[in-house]
Amino acid sequence: MTTTDTRSPLGGDFIAHPDAVLAGLREGCPVARVTTPAGRPVWLVTRAADVRAGFLDPRLSLRGTPPQPGRPHRALDMTLVNYDPPDHTRIRRLAAPAFTPGRIAPHRPRVEQLATARLAALGTPETVELMADFAEPFAFAVLCEVFGIPEQTVPKLHRAVSDLLGYRDTERALDGLDAVIRAQIADRLAEPGEDVVSVVVRAWQASGEVTEAELVDLLAMLLLAGFDSTVQMLGMCVLALLDHPGELERLRADPALMPRAVDELLRWDTPGPFSTRRVALADVQIGGTVIPAGSSVLLSVAAANHDPRSHQDPDRLDLGRPGGPRHLSFGAGPHYCIGAGLAKLELTVALTALLARWPAFRLACPPTELSWSGGHQHRRLKALPLTVCP
């Protein structure tokens, strides 16, 4: 079954409340041809088995358009998600060693210190704005720690990242990010360490298969993607816990639940309801529907994570849900999120620190007054005001 909708189901209130739209598509029209809010046609795939298969299907291409010849290269001209294998594999293998469990786990004590210090710096306020007061500075501090960004470079990197995410003077911001990345590469070539940039640069030197431009793009993408998604996911985790006070108290009573709770919260909500847009290289049959060659395809991670065919009682938040992490919030297959381990470490540490610091907290405004920005492929919670009991 297919449908074409001239009114985009991805507009309006979708950013704040995507669940109802996605559930309706998943149960009524699991492979649906709709339009985006910009008026572009796209196929939405919403059932878990089909989404997982789509992640693994080489006929659904992520290949982007290279920048025009003759223009000087600049960071983020082509990111890792703009390549298909074997190019994707060739570039990704530079970064993979930097994000193994063995390299991420030793960062935990320092990440815990950063979380504790940030909360302590807030003092004992009656209200806090979680995103600006904690989530953003904490995630950025972790990023600088793990990537080995020197203290004197932090303000310039923060300005570039903040402007890019806020769509402010993006040309200047891209120039600033490019300059930071190239300076960090030069520093590691002269004096390598054990941080992420050093590990990637060493692998680049040994490889001989990746251009300097591809190296700059890779490091820029890792920095940018590793920041905002974690900030937004932390806000959504806290919001989900506030919406389910029984589960919040369950977690307070049993901190050993935290690793499983983080995976359940990742299943429950995600900043990215869809994976990166793909293009069908040939006619592709999904769920009994043929998607024509040349079509744009969005694989709905959020819909798959709530598919009753894959998750028992999926619309119930269960922080002790058995079965391990079966969500698709980090994707699957060759493009599985390379920073998943670091993101889970940050979420685990941050939530643990919040619960330890504040015996109680609640929304400081009605849920209907929460404001969202972004688009259907990346939702952003603008602010999360909390009344806290220090």
KEDO-199039 format. One line per field, with one value per residue (C-alpha): y, z, x. Coordinates in steps of 0.05 Angstrom, whole numbers. Layout:
// residues N
c2	Y|...
c3	Z|...
c1	X|...
// end
This chain:
// residues 390
c2	0|69|140|208|267|337|364|344|300|322|395|431|398|340|366|368|306|259|195|199|213|158|107|122|111|49|15|41|54|28|50|117|169|238|308|343|411|439|404|350|279|226|154|139|70|58|-15|-42|-100|-57|-1|-49|-81|-11|4|-57|-49|-21|1|56|104|161|188|264|315|336|411|448|439|498|521|514|457|473|430|393|398|322|285|211|202|227|165|94|35|26|101|103|43|73|138|109|61|121|139|71|56|122|101|29|11|5|78|107|73|108|176|159|188|254|257|246|303|348|332|342|407|436|421|449|513|523|530|518|552|542|537|517|514|445|454|519|511|439|397|442|462|391|359|412|402|327|338|382|333|272|307|341|412|460|511|571|541|525|594|595|524|539|601|563|504|548|592|532|500|567|582|647|672|601|620|652|594|543|582|582|508|493|534|499|430|444|474|412|367|407|404|328|319|356|328|270|247|197|239|226|275|243|173|193|232|174|127|177|179|104|94|133|122|185|255|313|343|278|279|351|332|270|307|365|317|278|343|372|308|287|351|370|301|286|352|340|268|287|337|285|234|281|300|227|214|274|247|180|196|123|103|163|140|69|93|134|73|27|63|-4|3|62|26|-9|55|94|44|46|122|120|75|119|184|210|278|244|211|190|168|209|214|159|153|89|69|19|-2|-28|-70|-56|-85|-104|-35|-18|47|71|85|157|165|196|150|164|105|122|102|131|91|27|37|35|-21|-74|-127|-114|-89|-116|-62|-10|51|37|65|7|24|-49|-73|-142|-163|-112|-53|-69|2|33|103|94|62|-6|-35|2|70|51|113|111|152|110|87|158|183|128|143|217|202|152|198|260|226|195|262|297|247|251|327|339|295|322|363|379|420|494|506|468|416|453|513|475|502|460|479|444|402|333|302|335|360|408|423|498|498|453|496|457|472|434|413|417
c3	0|-17|-9|-35|10|-18|53|90|151|173|183|236|304|280|311|380|374|319|352|330|257|253|288|240|180|209|223|163|108|127|62|45|-8|22|15|62|90|34|-17|-38|-49|-4|15|90|116|186|206|245|200|138|170|192|122|92|134|104|32|-13|-64|-16|-26|18|-33|-33|-85|-82|-79|-144|-174|-164|-99|-39|5|73|132|124|48|49|114|130|118|47|25|8|16|-3|6|71|97|76|114|174|192|211|268|290|335|373|395|417|487|510|490|514|583|612|601|651|714|679|649|719|745|690|706|780|770|723|772|830|790|787|863|896|850|854|778|723|648|636|564|570|643|642|579|530|573|599|530|501|558|547|472|485|536|491|428|466|447|482|529|485|426|464|455|380|372|416|376|310|334|367|306|260|303|311|236|251|200|176|126|180|227|175|164|239|246|187|217|284|253|209|268|310|254|249|324|326|268|309|377|378|441|458|445|388|341|352|341|276|250|265|227|170|165|165|115|55|27|53|28|76|55|75|142|156|139|183|245|235|230|292|332|308|310|377|410|390|387|457|484|454|476|547|548|519|571|628|596|589|662|683|641|678|752|772|728|752|825|804|776|838|882|838|806|778|727|694|635|616|629|581|525|540|539|472|446|474|440|394|364|295|278|211|188|137|71|22|-53|-87|-139|-170|-160|-89|-60|13|51|-13|-44|-101|-90|-158|-175|-161|-103|-37|23|97|145|208|268|316|285|285|359|376|329|367|319|348|419|469|495|459|483|556|583|621|648|664|596|583|520|516|468|406|387|322|348|329|262|238|189|158|181|254|296|309|372|404|461|479|475|522|571|572|582|637|674|665|689|748|768|761|805|858|859|858|903|865|803|760|699|715|661|631|580|526|534|516|451|395|334|279|228|216|210|272|328|379|448|456|532|590|652|717|789|830|902|914
c1	0|26|0|18|3|8|6|68|57|127|107|67|72|115|179|149|105|128|101|29|46|98|53|-3|43|75|8|-30|20|90|122|92|107|97|126|173|155|198|154|202|176|206|190|183|199|172|171|230|247|244|284|338|340|345|407|440|417|474|422|401|458|483|532|531|551|624|639|649|719|765|735|782|763|732|712|646|645|636|623|628|553|562|601|582|630|686|701|662|701|767|755|718|773|817|770|746|807|794|725|735|711|783|797|731|727|789|756|701|734|748|677|649|692|667|594|603|641|589|533|572|584|509|506|439|389|314|309|357|352|380|402|441|462|485|476|512|572|580|578|625|675|674|685|746|773|767|792|849|830|879|849|868|831|766|733|745|718|658|641|645|603|551|543|536|483|447|451|488|539|551|605|648|633|655|719|731|718|763|820|814|815|875|913|898|923|988|997|989|1037|1089|1072|1022|986|932|870|821|854|922|895|860|921|968|921|918|994|999|942|963|892|857|868|880|813|778|815|792|720|723|749|700|641|663|667|601|560|588|564|493|462|487|461|392|389|406|348|301|323|307|241|221|238|195|138|145|155|148|207|246|238|254|320|335|322|365|424|449|393|428|461|397|357|401|387|312|313|350|295|240|259|313|333|335|268|299|368|406|368|384|374|351|403|355|283|280|223|211|152|117|124|171|210|232|304|324|275|294|284|280|287|247|288|236|179|221|238|164|144|105|132|201|188|138|91|133|93|111|176|209|278|289|267|298|333|388|395|354|338|362|378|451|433|458|507|566|540|528|545|619|612|557|601|622|550|525|581|562|488|503|549|505|441|477|505|438|402|456|457|382|339|279|265|205|187|185|132|73|96|57|102|166|195|226|267|304|268|239|309|339|294|322|293|307|303|284|270|270|252|303|314|389
// end
